[in-house]
């Protein structure tokens, strides 16, 4: 599609926002509401694989069922020349990946605020039976006024639903993937919580806990290696934040937070009492300050 084209006599294409292997995302003007929107439409060539169509329709169904301020809102679903599309709100901001690339890392309070909102989005999705399965900075938007929006439900699944294929079980980004997913087990709310913990780690350290050029090696590190110390990469990290990350990223899903709202509750304690993350002075530094 090109600039000026009209989709379903309602959406006027004004530009291209991005292209992926499965779909193209356009910016458009909704001539009925006079609002700018984003339109994600499946590529014609990807329609040849029925699995791609199933995944796209599942994303549309999952995202359209969720109405929350911290989730990118789907406003319409349709088809154009037999190609399914979804219309979403146009988020005017950057992804957390963009922000991390510019800043390196966030302050502890900023990171807590981001994670509080992200936990809210994930808990809401879980309450409505949707597991995201691909929580990472690339899929989280931050607006100019600090509002967090979770997007890209492209590989989301519904709790207790059958998978599209057996190979569809192991999906997601390996750096943020829970150990049990890499081992071929089905996704659960606890696997999303693990990804939340990895994202929190990256927000305060500027890096992921496990890295390697080989995706298989990274997956094995998540399964077998001891989780690294947050304070090794950011010595100023408060112990209370480190403990939240460790609990979210426990190897066993049974040792993690029971729900995203439990994780949010611990983060909320910090936001309500910022003194909890103030660096405590040692005995000698207090002595020298008095002189």
DOTIZA-731460 format. One record per residue: x, y, z of N, C-alpha, C in turn; residue in one letter. Coordinates in pm, whole numbers, padded with zeros to 5 digits, always signed. Example, Ala and Ser with C-alpha at 12.3 -4.5 7.8 and 13.67 -1.06 7.14 Angstrom:
% DOTIZA-731460
(site (+01319; -00569; +00780); (+01230; -00450; +00780); (+01320; -00330; +00780); 'a')
(site (+01285; -00225; +00708); (+01367; -00106; +00714); (+01290; +00003; +00787); 's')
END
This chain:
% DOTIZA-731460
(site (+00085; -00119; +00000); (+00000; +00000; +00000); (+00089; +00124; +00000); 'x')
(site (+00033; +00232; -00055); (+00112; +00354; -00062); (+00036; +00471; +00000); 'x')
(site (+00110; +00579; +00027); (+00051; +00698; +00089); (-00066; +00748; +00004); 'x')
(site (-00178; +00775; +00069); (-00297; +00823; -00001); (-00400; +00715; -00026); 'x')
(site (-00358; +00587; -00021); (-00454; +00478; -00040); (-00556; +00478; +00073); 'x')
(site (-00680; +00438; +00040); (-00788; +00433; +00138); (-00823; +00288; +00165); 'x')
(site (-00814; +00250; +00289); (-00844; +00113; +00329); (-00987; +00107; +00381); 'x')
(site (-01069; +00023; +00316); (-01209; +00004; +00356); (-01286; +00136; +00370); 'x')
(site (-01254; +00231; +00282); (-01324; +00362; +00280); (-01318; +00435; +00414); 'x')
(site (-01219; +00401; +00495); (-01212; +00464; +00627); (-01072; +00509; +00667); 'x')
(site (-00972; +00429; +00636); (-00836; +00457; +00683); (-00747; +00503; +00568); 'x')
(site (-00702; +00628; +00574); (-00615; +00684; +00470); (-00469; +00664; +00512); 'x')
(site (-00394; +00589; +00431); (-00255; +00558; +00460); (-00171; +00686; +00452); 'x')
(site (-00094; +00713; +00558); (-00011; +00835; +00561); (+00139; +00803; +00570); 'x')
(site (+00173; +00677; +00588); (+00314; +00641; +00595); (+00333; +00497; +00641); 'x')
(site (+00459; +00454; +00642); (+00493; +00319; +00689); (+00568; +00330; +00821); 'x')
(site (+00522; +00254; +00921); (+00586; +00259; +01053); (+00692; +00151; +01070); 'x')
(site (+00674; +00039; +01003); (+00772; -00069; +01017); (+00730; -00192; +00939); 'x')
(site (+00827; -00278; +00915); (+00801; -00403; +00843); (+00865; -00519; +00915); 'x')
(site (+00792; -00629; +00924); (+00844; -00751; +00983); (+00832; -00864; +00884); 'x')
(site (+00873; -00982; +00927); (+00869; -01097; +00837); (+00727; -01137; +00802); 'x')
(site (+00632; -01109; +00891); (+00496; -01155; +00871); (+00399; -01044; +00831); 'x')
(site (+00428; -00920; +00872); (+00331; -00813; +00850); (+00400; -00679; +00827); 'x')
(site (+00323; -00585; +00776); (+00368; -00447; +00758); (+00278; -00358; +00844); 'x')
(site (+00337; -00259; +00909); (+00260; -00168; +00993); (+00261; -00029; +00928); 'x')
(site (+00141; +00022; +00901); (+00126; +00153; +00840); (+00069; +00253; +00941); 'x')
(site (+00100; +00379; +00918); (+00031; +00486; +00990); (-00083; +00533; +00900); 'x')
(site (-00196; +00561; +00961); (-00311; +00603; +00881); (-00395; +00703; +00959); 'x')
(site (-00483; +00771; +00885); (-00579; +00863; +00946); (-00718; +00799; +00936); 'x')
(site (-00782; +00785; +01051); (-00919; +00736; +01054); (-01009; +00855; +01019); 'x')
(site (-01066; +00853; +00899); (-01141; +00971; +00852); (-01276; +00985; +00923); 'x')
(site (-01317; +00883; +00997); (-01441; +00893; +01073); (-01417; +00962; +01207); 'x')
(site (-01309; +00920; +01275); (-01280; +00978; +01407); (-01178; +01090; +01401); 'x')
(site (-01112; +01105; +01285); (-01007; +01205; +01264); (-00887; +01181; +01356); 'x')
(site (-00864; +01054; +01388); (-00750; +01019; +01472); (-00645; +00944; +01391); 'x')
(site (-00518; +00962; +01431); (-00410; +00883; +01371); (-00411; +00745; +01434); 'x')
(site (-00392; +00643; +01351); (-00392; +00504; +01399); (-00276; +00429; +01335); 'x')
(site (-00251; +00310; +01387); (-00155; +00219; +01325); (-00233; +00100; +01269); 'x')
(site (-00196; +00054; +01152); (-00263; -00060; +01090); (-00160; -00168; +01060); 'x')
(site (-00179; -00283; +01120); (-00091; -00397; +01095); (-00162; -00493; +01000); 'x')
(site (-00104; -00513; +00883); (-00168; -00599; +00783); (-00072; -00709; +00741); 'x')
(site (-00123; -00830; +00732); (-00038; -00946; +00704); (+00014; -00936; +00559); 'x')
(site (+00138; -00978; +00539); (+00196; -00978; +00404); (+00128; -01083; +00317); 'x')
(site (+00118; -01051; +00190); (+00050; -01144; +00098); (+00122; -01278; +00091); 'x')
(site (+00257; -01272; +00087); (+00334; -01396; +00074); (+00325; -01485; +00198); 'x')
(site (+00302; -01423; +00315); (+00296; -01503; +00437); (+00163; -01576; +00451); 'x')
(site (+00064; -01537; +00370); (-00065; -01605; +00374); (-00055; -01749; +00325); 'x')
(site (+00053; -01778; +00249); (+00070; -01913; +00193); (+00089; -02017; +00303); 'x')
(site (+00138; -01971; +00420); (+00156; -02062; +00532); (+00039; -02046; +00628); 'x')
(site (-00045; -02147; +00641); (-00163; -02137; +00728); (-00128; -02104; +00873); 'x')
(site (-00008; -02145; +00918); (+00034; -02117; +01056); (+00047; -01967; +01078); 'x')
(site (+00100; -01895; +00978); (+00114; -01750; +00990); (-00022; -01682; +01006); 'x')
(site (-00118; -01727; +00928); (-00252; -01671; +00936); (-00314; -01699; +01073); 'x')
(site (-00293; -01821; +01122); (-00346; -01858; +01254); (-00285; -01772; +01363); 'x')
(site (-00154; -01750; +01355); (-00085; -01668; +01455); (-00134; -01523; +01451); 'x')
(site (-00150; -01471; +01330); (-00194; -01333; +01316); (-00335; -01317; +01373); 'x')
(site (-00423; -01410; +01341); (-00561; -01402; +01391); (-00564; -01420; +01543); 'x')
(site (-00473; -01502; +01594); (-00467; -01521; +01739); (-00419; -01393; +01808); 'x')
(site (-00321; -01326; +01747); (-00274; -01199; +01804); (-00388; -01098; +01807); 'x')
(site (-00460; -01090; +01696); (-00571; -00995; +01687); (-00676; -01026; +01793); 'x')
(site (-00708; -01154; +01810); (-00810; -01193; +01907); (-00764; -01164; +02049); 'x')
(site (-00636; -01194; +02076); (-00583; -01173; +02211); (-00580; -01025; +02245); 'x')
(site (-00522; -00945; +02155); (-00506; -00802; +02183); (-00641; -00730; +02186); 'x')
(site (-00733; -00769; +02098); (-00863; -00703; +02093); (-00947; -00731; +02217); 'x')
(site (-00916; -00840; +02288); (-00993; -00875; +02408); (-00947; -00796; +02531); 'x')
(site (-00838; -00721; +02518); (-00780; -00651; +02632); (-00797; -00500; +02621); 'x')
(site (-00858; -00442; +02721); (-00877; -00296; +02723); (-00819; -00241; +02853); 'x')
(site (-00697; -00193; +02846); (-00625; -00147; +02965); (-00533; -00033; +02924); 'x')
(site (-00516; +00064; +03011); (-00437; +00183; +02975); (-00291; +00150; +02947); 'x')
(site (-00242; +00037; +02998); (-00101; +00000; +02976); (-00083; -00105; +02868); 'x')
(site (-00187; -00124; +02786); (-00181; -00218; +02674); (-00222; -00145; +02547); 'x')
(site (-00145; -00162; +02439); (-00178; -00099; +02311); (-00317; -00146; +02268); 'x')
(site (-00407; -00051; +02249); (-00548; -00083; +02226); (-00578; -00114; +02080); 'x')
(site (-00644; -00228; +02056); (-00693; -00262; +01922); (-00834; -00205; +01907); 'x')
(site (-00857; -00129; +01800); (-00987; -00064; +01782); (-01073; -00127; +01673); 'x')
(site (-01008; -00203; +01583); (-01087; -00261; +01474); (-01011; -00378; +01412); 'x')
(site (-01084; -00472; +01358); (-01027; -00585; +01286); (-01099; -00596; +01152); 'x')
(site (-01026; -00638; +01049); (-01090; -00650; +00919); (-01002; -00726; +00822); 'x')
(site (-01039; -00723; +00696); (-00960; -00788; +00591); (-00962; -00699; +00468); 'x')
(site (-00848; -00689; +00400); (-00836; -00608; +00278); (-00774; -00697; +00171); 'x')
(site (-00849; -00721; +00064); (-00805; -00812; -00043); (-00762; -00946; +00015); 'x')
(site (-00846; -00996; +00105); (-00826; -01126; +00173); (-00707; -01129; +00268); 'x')
(site (-00651; -01011; +00297); (-00539; -01003; +00392); (-00590; -00944; +00524); 'x')
(site (-00587; -01021; +00632); (-00637; -00971; +00761); (-00553; -00852; +00809); 'x')
(site (-00620; -00760; +00878); (-00549; -00647; +00937); (-00612; -00614; +01071); 'x')
(site (-00533; -00543; +01155); (-00586; -00492; +01281); (-00548; -00346; +01293); 'x')
(site (-00641; -00268; +01347); (-00619; -00126; +01367); (-00596; -00103; +01516); 'x')
(site (-00484; -00037; +01550); (-00454; -00010; +01691); (-00431; +00140; +01711); 'x')
(site (-00435; +00179; +01838); (-00400; +00317; +01869); (-00255; +00342; +01825); 'x')
(site (-00226; +00464; +01785); (-00090; +00501; +01746); (-00020; +00553; +01871); 'x')
(site (+00077; +00478; +01919); (+00150; +00518; +02040); (+00261; +00614; +02000); 'x')
(site (+00252; +00737; +02049); (+00353; +00837; +02017); (+00460; +00834; +02125); 'x')
(site (+00562; +00759; +02099); (+00672; +00745; +02195); (+00776; +00650; +02141); 'x')
(site (+00868; +00611; +02228); (+00975; +00519; +02191); (+00950; +00384; +02258); 'x')
(site (+01019; +00283; +02208); (+01018; +00157; +02281); (+01122; +00166; +02392); 'x')
(site (+01109; +00077; +02491); (+01211; +00073; +02596); (+01348; +00039; +02537); 'x')
(site (+01349; -00038; +02429); (+01477; -00069; +02363); (+01541; +00058; +02310); 'x')
(site (+01461; +00144; +02246); (+01513; +00272; +02197); (+01570; +00354; +02312); 'x')
(site (+01492; +00360; +02421); (+01532; +00441; +02537); (+01661; +00386; +02600); 'x')
(site (+01670; +00253; +02610); (+01791; +00192; +02667); (+01913; +00218; +02577); 'x')
(site (+01891; +00215; +02448); (+02002; +00241; +02354); (+02055; +00383; +02371); 'x')
(site (+01965; +00476; +02402); (+02005; +00616; +02421); (+02067; +00640; +02558); 'x')
(site (+02007; +00580; +02661); (+02043; +00615; +02799); (+02134; +00514; +02868); 'x')
(site (+02136; +00393; +02820); (+02215; +00290; +02886); (+02135; +00216; +02991); 'x')
(site (+02081; +00288; +03086); (+01994; +00229; +03188); (+01909; +00339; +03251); 'x')
(site (+01813; +00298; +03334); (+01724; +00393; +03400); (+01761; +00408; +03547); 'x')
(site (+01717; +00518; +03607); (+01734; +00533; +03751); (+01646; +00427; +03819); 'x')
(site (+01674; +00399; +03945); (+01599; +00294; +04015); (+01451; +00328; +04029); 'x')
(site (+01421; +00454; +04058); (+01280; +00493; +04070); (+01209; +00489; +03936); 'x')
(site (+01277; +00533; +03830); (+01218; +00525; +03696); (+01190; +00380; +03658); 'x')
(site (+01287; +00293; +03686); (+01271; +00151; +03654); (+01154; +00091; +03731); 'x')
(site (+01140; +00130; +03857); (+01028; +00080; +03939); (+00894; +00128; +03883); 'x')
(site (+00889; +00252; +03840); (+00765; +00306; +03784); (+00728; +00232; +03655); 'x')
(site (+00827; +00208; +03570); (+00803; +00135; +03445); (+00754; -00007; +03476); 'x')
(site (+00820; -00073; +03570); (+00784; -00211; +03601); (+00649; -00220; +03670); 'x')
(site (+00614; -00120; +03750); (+00481; -00118; +03814); (+00373; -00119; +03706); 'x')
(site (+00389; -00032; +03606); (+00290; -00024; +03498); (+00289; -00151; +03414); 'x')
(site (+00407; -00206; +03389); (+00417; -00326; +03308); (+00354; -00446; +03381); 'x')
(site (+00377; -00455; +03510); (+00313; -00561; +03590); (+00160; -00547; +03585); 'x')
(site (+00112; -00422; +03587); (-00032; -00398; +03579); (-00089; -00452; +03448); 'x')
(site (-00018; -00425; +03338); (-00062; -00473; +03207); (-00063; -00625; +03201); 'x')
(site (+00044; -00685; +03249); (+00057; -00831; +03242); (-00045; -00900; +03333); 'x')
(site (-00066; -00845; +03451); (-00165; -00903; +03542); (-00304; -00898; +03479); 'x')
(site (-00337; -00785; +03417); (-00467; -00770; +03350); (-00482; -00875; +03239); 'x')
(site (-00377; -00891; +03159); (-00381; -00991; +03051); (-00403; -01131; +03109); 'x')
(site (-00329; -01163; +03214); (-00343; -01295; +03276); (-00484; -01315; +03331); 'x')
(site (-00540; -01211; +03390); (-00677; -01219; +03444); (-00778; -01247; +03334); 'x')
(site (-00743; -01209; +03212); (-00832; -01233; +03098); (-00785; -01351; +03013); 'x')
(site (-00702; -01435; +03073); (-00664; -01561; +03008); (-00559; -01551; +02900); 'x')
(site (-00490; -01437; +02890); (-00390; -01418; +02784); (-00249; -01419; +02842); 'x')
(site (-00163; -01504; +02789); (-00021; -01507; +02825); (+00056; -01445; +02708); 'x')
(site (+00135; -01342; +02736); (+00200; -01267; +02629); (+00309; -01347; +02558); 'x')
(site (+00398; -01407; +02634); (+00507; -01494; +02586); (+00624; -01422; +02518); 'x')
(site (+00618; -01290; +02506); (+00731; -01221; +02441); (+00753; -01083; +02502); 'x')
(site (+00754; -01079; +02636); (+00779; -00952; +02706); (+00928; -00920; +02698); 'x')
(site (+00957; -00804; +02643); (+01095; -00757; +02628); (+01090; -00609; +02595); 'x')
(site (+01199; -00535; +02612); (+01198; -00390; +02587); (+01150; -00350; +02448); 'x')
(site (+01175; -00435; +02348); (+01132; -00402; +02211); (+00980; -00395; +02199); 'x')
(site (+00909; -00463; +02287); (+00764; -00471; +02278); (+00692; -00382; +02380); 'x')
(site (+00769; -00295; +02444); (+00711; -00204; +02543); (+00737; -00061; +02499); 'x')
(site (+00630; +00018; +02492); (+00640; +00157; +02451); (+00635; +00248; +02574); 'x')
(site (+00709; +00359; +02566); (+00703; +00460; +02672); (+00676; +00595; +02606); 'x')
(site (+00569; +00660; +02649); (+00530; +00788; +02590); (+00607; +00902; +02657); 'x')
(site (+00591; +01021; +02601); (+00662; +01138; +02653); (+00624; +01170; +02797); 'x')
(site (+00501; +01135; +02837); (+00459; +01162; +02974); (+00477; +01042; +03067); 'x')
(site (+00554; +00941; +03020); (+00591; +00830; +03106); (+00492; +00715; +03112); 'x')
(site (+00390; +00716; +03025); (+00293; +00606; +03024); (+00351; +00487; +02950); 'x')
(site (+00338; +00370; +03012); (+00391; +00246; +02955); (+00280; +00172; +02882); 'x')
(site (+00313; +00119; +02762); (+00215; +00044; +02683); (+00280; -00087; +02635); 'x')
(site (+00221; -00198; +02673); (+00268; -00328; +02626); (+00202; -00360; +02493); 'x')
(site (+00283; -00394; +02394); (+00229; -00425; +02262); (+00279; -00559; +02210); 'x')
(site (+00252; -00585; +02083); (+00295; -00704; +02010); (+00256; -00833; +02080); 'x')
(site (+00130; -00870; +02064); (+00081; -00997; +02116); (+00090; -01106; +02009); 'x')
(site (+00190; -01094; +01921); (+00203; -01182; +01806); (+00217; -01329; +01837); 'x')
(site (+00273; -01362; +01954); (+00285; -01504; +01989); (+00212; -01534; +02120); 'x')
(site (+00120; -01444; +02154); (+00042; -01466; +02277); (-00041; -01594; +02264); 'x')
(site (-00075; -01649; +02378); (-00161; -01767; +02377); (-00264; -01753; +02487); 'x')
(site (-00371; -01825; +02473); (-00475; -01824; +02576); (-00449; -01939; +02673); 'x')
(site (-00463; -01911; +02801); (-00442; -02015; +02901); (-00537; -02131; +02874); 'x')
(site (-00481; -02251; +02891); (-00556; -02376; +02873); (-00597; -02403; +02728); 'x')
(site (-00539; -02327; +02634); (-00572; -02353; +02493); (-00470; -02449; +02434); 'x')
(site (-00508; -02517; +02327); (-00413; -02605; +02260); (-00321; -02519; +02174); 'x')
(site (-00201; -02564; +02154); (-00105; -02488; +02073); (-00130; -02515; +01925); 'x')
(site (-00087; -02421; +01840); (-00108; -02436; +01696); (-00035; -02559; +01645); 'x')
(site (+00092; -02573; +01683); (+00169; -02694; +01652); (+00262; -02719; +01768); 'x')
(site (+00320; -02835; +01771); (+00416; -02865; +01879); (+00533; -02769; +01873); 'x')
(site (+00579; -02736; +01751); (+00695; -02647; +01737); (+00662; -02506; +01780); 'x')
(site (+00533; -02475; +01791); (+00493; -02341; +01829); (+00514; -02315; +01978); 'x')
(site (+00544; -02421; +02054); (+00562; -02406; +02199); (+00684; -02322; +02230); 'x')
(site (+00796; -02352; +02163); (+00920; -02280; +02192); (+00929; -02157; +02102); 'x')
(site (+00872; -02049; +02151); (+00875; -01923; +02078); (+00908; -01812; +02175); 'x')
(site (+00947; -01697; +02121); (+00983; -01585; +02208); (+01129; -01549; +02186); 'x')
(site (+01176; -01453; +02263); (+01313; -01405; +02252); (+01397; -01473; +02359); 'x')
(site (+01500; -01543; +02316); (+01574; -01632; +02405); (+01635; -01561; +02525); 'x')
(site (+01672; -01435; +02513); (+01733; -01362; +02624); (+01635; -01336; +02738); 'x')
(site (+01506; -01344; +02708); (+01402; -01313; +02808); (+01315; -01436; +02839); 'x')
(site (+01354; -01550; +02785); (+01271; -01670; +02791); (+01295; -01752; +02917); 'x')
(site (+01187; -01790; +02983); (+01195; -01872; +03104); (+01255; -02009; +03072); 'x')
(site (+01331; -02066; +03166); (+01395; -02196; +03142); (+01299; -02305; +03098); 'x')
(site (+01181; -02310; +03159); (+01086; -02417; +03126); (+01035; -02408; +02982); 'x')
(site (+01032; -02285; +02927); (+00989; -02269; +02788); (+01096; -02326; +02695); 'x')
(site (+01223; -02296; +02725); (+01333; -02350; +02644); (+01334; -02503; +02648); 'x')
(site (+01285; -02559; +02757); (+01281; -02706; +02771); (+01157; -02766; +02705); 'x')
(site (+01075; -02680; +02643); (+00962; -02732; +02567); (+00831; -02740; +02643); 'x')
(site (+00827; -02683; +02764); (+00703; -02685; +02841); (+00612; -02569; +02800); 'x')
(site (+00482; -02583; +02822); (+00389; -02476; +02782); (+00407; -02349; +02865); 'x')
(site (+00368; -02237; +02807); (+00378; -02107; +02875); (+00276; -02099; +02988); 'x')
(site (+00310; -02018; +03088); (+00222; -01998; +03203); (+00240; -01853; +03249); 'x')
(site (+00156; -01804; +03340); (+00178; -01670; +03394); (+00319; -01655; +03453); 'x')
(site (+00372; -01764; +03511); (+00507; -01757; +03571); (+00616; -01738; +03466); 'x')
(site (+00593; -01785; +03345); (+00695; -01762; +03240); (+00695; -01616; +03196); 'x')
(site (+00579; -01552; +03197); (+00574; -01407; +03172); (+00642; -01330; +03286); 'x')
(site (+00623; -01377; +03409); (+00686; -01312; +03525); (+00838; -01319; +03515); 'x')
(site (+00889; -01432; +03466); (+01034; -01445; +03444); (+01082; -01337; +03347); 'x')
(site (+01008; -01319; +03238); (+01045; -01217; +03139); (+01038; -01076; +03199); 'x')
(site (+00943; -01054; +03289); (+00936; -00926; +03359); (+01062; -00904; +03442); 'x')
(site (+01108; -01010; +03509); (+01229; -00999; +03590); (+01352; -00968; +03507); 'x')
(site (+01363; -01033; +03391); (+01477; -01006; +03302); (+01472; -00861; +03252); 'x')
(site (+01353; -00814; +03220); (+01337; -00675; +03175); (+01377; -00578; +03286); 'x')
(site (+01337; -00608; +03410); (+01374; -00525; +03525); (+01527; -00522; +03540); 'x')
(site (+01590; -00639; +03527); (+01736; -00650; +03534); (+01800; -00557; +03431); 'x')
(site (+01748; -00560; +03308); (+01808; -00479; +03202); (+01786; -00329; +03225); 'x')
(site (+01671; -00293; +03282); (+01643; -00152; +03307); (+01742; -00091; +03406); 'x')
(site (+01788; -00171; +03505); (+01876; -00115; +03607); (+02025; -00143; +03582); 'x')
(site (+02055; -00234; +03488); (+02196; -00264; +03460); (+02238; -00225; +03318); 'x')
(site (+02141; -00213; +03228); (+02175; -00182; +03090); (+02214; -00302; +03007); 'x')
(site (+02196; -00423; +03063); (+02232; -00545; +02990); (+02144; -00660; +03036); 'x')
(site (+02145; -00768; +02960); (+02070; -00887; +03000); (+02162; -00977; +03084); 'x')
(site (+02106; -01061; +03169); (+02189; -01144; +03257); (+02271; -01251; +03185); 'x')
(site (+02215; -01305; +03077); (+02286; -01410; +03001); (+02296; -01368; +02856); 'x')
(site (+02417; -01378; +02800); (+02435; -01337; +02661); (+02537; -01426; +02592); 'x')
(site (+02520; -01444; +02463); (+02612; -01521; +02380); (+02567; -01506; +02236); 'x')
(site (+02657; -01529; +02143); (+02619; -01522; +02002); (+02525; -01635; +01964); 'x')
(site (+02533; -01745; +02038); (+02448; -01861; +02010); (+02322; -01857; +02095); 'x')
(site (+02206; -01862; +02028); (+02078; -01862; +02100); (+02066; -01986; +02188); 'x')
(site (+02117; -02098; +02139); (+02111; -02223; +02216); (+02191; -02210; +02345); 'x')
(site (+02307; -02148; +02336); (+02391; -02128; +02455); (+02321; -02039; +02556); 'x')
(site (+02256; -01933; +02508); (+02183; -01844; +02599); (+02071; -01921; +02669); 'x')
(site (+01997; -02001; +02593); (+01888; -02080; +02652); (+01942; -02175; +02759); 'x')
(site (+02056; -02238; +02731); (+02116; -02332; +02828); (+02162; -02259; +02954); 'x')
(site (+02210; -02136; +02938); (+02252; -02057; +03055); (+02131; -02027; +03144); 'x')
(site (+02019; -01994; +03082); (+01897; -01969; +03160); (+01855; -02095; +03237); 'x')
(site (+01878; -02210; +03176); (+01837; -02337; +03238); (+01934; -02379; +03348); 'x')
(site (+02065; -02368; +03321); (+02164; -02431; +03409); (+02246; -02335; +03496); 'x')
(site (+02277; -02216; +03443); (+02370; -02128; +03515); (+02302; -02054; +03630); 'x')
(site (+02382; -02027; +03731); (+02332; -01948; +03842); (+02301; -01807; +03793); 'x')
(site (+02191; -01751; +03840); (+02153; -01616; +03798); (+02257; -01517; +03850); 'x')
(site (+02309; -01430; +03764); (+02416; -01338; +03806); (+02369; -01232; +03904); 'x')
(site (+02463; -01181; +03979); (+02434; -01074; +04074); (+02402; -00944; +04000); 'x')
(site (+02290; -00884; +04034); (+02253; -00755; +03974); (+02359; -00652; +04011); 'x')
(site (+02406; -00660; +04133); (+02501; -00559; +04184); (+02641; -00575; +04124); 'x')
(site (+02665; -00687; +04061); (+02793; -00705; +03990); (+02799; -00606; +03872); 'x')
(site (+02683; -00584; +03808); (+02678; -00495; +03691); (+02634; -00353; +03727); 'x')
(site (+02571; -00339; +03844); (+02538; -00206; +03895); (+02552; -00210; +04047); 'x')
(site (+02673; -00182; +04098); (+02700; -00192; +04242); (+02608; -00108; +04330); 'x')
(site (+02546; -00006; +04271); (+02458; +00081; +04349); (+02315; +00027; +04362); 'x')
(site (+02288; -00086; +04297); (+02152; -00139; +04298); (+02109; -00175; +04441); 'x')
(site (+01997; -00120; +04488); (+01949; -00152; +04622); (+01914; -00301; +04635); 'x')
(site (+01939; -00357; +04751); (+01912; -00498; +04776); (+01765; -00531; +04754); 'x')
(site (+01676; -00439; +04789); (+01532; -00465; +04776); (+01492; -00487; +04630); 'x')
(site (+01557; -00415; +04536); (+01529; -00435; +04394); (+01590; -00566; +04347); 'x')
(site (+01711; -00594; +04394); (+01777; -00719; +04358); (+01691; -00839; +04399); 'x')
(site (+01631; -00832; +04517); (+01549; -00942; +04566); (+01425; -00963; +04480); 'x')
(site (+01365; -00854; +04434); (+01247; -00865; +04346); (+01285; -00936; +04216); 'x')
(site (+01399; -00895; +04159); (+01445; -00956; +04034); (+01475; -01104; +04054); 'x')
(site (+01544; -01138; +04164); (+01577; -01278; +04191); (+01452; -01364; +04205); 'x')
(site (+01351; -01311; +04273); (+01227; -01388; +04293); (+01153; -01409; +04161); 'x')
(site (+01150; -01304; +04079); (+01083; -01314; +03949); (+01156; -01411; +03857); 'x')
(site (+01288; -01420; +03874); (+01371; -01500; +03782); (+01420; -01632; +03845); 'x')
(site (+01347; -01683; +03943); (+01383; -01813; +04001); (+01378; -01919; +03890); 'x')
(site (+01469; -02017; +03896); (+01474; -02121; +03794); (+01341; -02197; +03786); 'x')
(site (+01287; -02230; +03902); (+01161; -02303; +03906); (+01044; -02205; +03907); 'x')
(site (+00944; -02226; +03821); (+00828; -02137; +03821); (+00754; -02136; +03955); 'x')
(site (+00769; -02245; +04032); (+00701; -02255; +04161); (+00763; -02163; +04266); 'x')
(site (+00887; -02119; +04240); (+00956; -02030; +04334); (+00939; -01883; +04298); 'x')
(site (+00875; -01856; +04186); (+00856; -01717; +04143); (+00730; -01658; +04208); 'x')
(site (+00707; -01531; +04179); (+00584; -01468; +04225); (+00464; -01549; +04174); 'x')
(site (+00364; -01563; +04258); (+00245; -01639; +04219); (+00166; -01565; +04112); 'x')
(site (+00176; -01433; +04111); (+00108; -01354; +04008); (+00183; -01223; +03988); 'x')
(site (+00153; -01158; +03875); (+00218; -01029; +03846); (+00176; -00923; +03946); 'x')
(site (+00059; -00938; +04007); (+00015; -00838; +04105); (+00096; -00850; +04234); 'x')
(site (+00145; -00970; +04264); (+00232; -00987; +04381); (+00366; -00917; +04358); 'x')
(site (+00417; -00929; +04237); (+00541; -00859; +04202); (+00519; -00709; +04205); 'x')
(site (+00404; -00666; +04153); (+00372; -00522; +04153); (+00362; -00468; +04296); 'x')
(site (+00310; -00549; +04386); (+00294; -00505; +04525); (+00430; -00473; +04589); 'x')
(site (+00531; -00556; +04560); (+00665; -00530; +04614); (+00726; -00405; +04553); 'x')
(site (+00699; -00383; +04426); (+00749; -00261; +04359); (+00677; -00138; +04414); 'x')
(site (+00549; -00154; +04440); (+00469; -00042; +04493); (+00522; +00007; +04628); 'x')
(site (+00571; -00085; +04709); (+00630; -00048; +04839); (+00744; +00051; +04820); 'x')
(site (+00824; +00029; +04717); (+00938; +00118; +04689); (+00888; +00254; +04642); 'x')
(site (+00789; +00253; +04552); (+00738; +00380; +04499); (+00671; +00463; +04608); 'x')
(site (+00609; +00397; +04705); (+00543; +00468; +04814); (+00641; +00515; +04921); 'x')
(site (+00757; +00449; +04925); (+00858; +00484; +05024); (+00997; +00480; +04959); 'x')
(site (+01031; +00583; +04881); (+01159; +00586; +04808); (+01282; +00574; +04899); 'x')
(site (+01266; +00602; +05028); (+01379; +00588; +05120); (+01431; +00444; +05124); 'x')
(site (+01346; +00349; +05084); (+01387; +00208; +05084); (+01502; +00181; +04988); 'x')
(site (+01518; +00266; +04887); (+01625; +00243; +04790); (+01736; +00346; +04799); 'x')
(site (+01731; +00429; +04903); (+01842; +00522; +04923); (+01964; +00445; +04970); 'x')
(site (+02078; +00483; +04916); (+02202; +00413; +04950); (+02237; +00439; +05097); 'x')
(site (+02252; +00331; +05173); (+02286; +00345; +05314); (+02436; +00367; +05330); 'x')
(site (+02472; +00465; +05411); (+02613; +00496; +05431); (+02676; +00399; +05531); 'x')
(site (+02800; +00367; +05507); (+02873; +00281; +05599); (+02920; +00360; +05721); 'x')
(site (+02970; +00289; +05819); (+03014; +00350; +05945); (+03121; +00455; +05921); 'x')
(site (+03225; +00421; +05840); (+03338; +00511; +05821); (+03299; +00635; +05743); 'x')
(site (+03208; +00620; +05643); (+03168; +00737; +05566); (+03092; +00836; +05655); 'x')
(site (+03018; +00786; +05753); (+02948; +00874; +05845); (+03048; +00948; +05934); 'x')
(site (+03154; +00880; +05979); (+03257; +00940; +06063); (+03326; +01055; +05990); 'x')
(site (+03364; +01027; +05861); (+03437; +01128; +05786); (+03349; +01248; +05752); 'x')
(site (+03218; +01222; +05736); (+03127; +01333; +05707); (+03118; +01432; +05824); 'x')
(site (+03135; +01381; +05943); (+03122; +01467; +06062); (+03242; +01559; +06078); 'x')
(site (+03352; +01522; +06013); (+03475; +01604; +06030); (+03471; +01728; +05944); 'x')
END
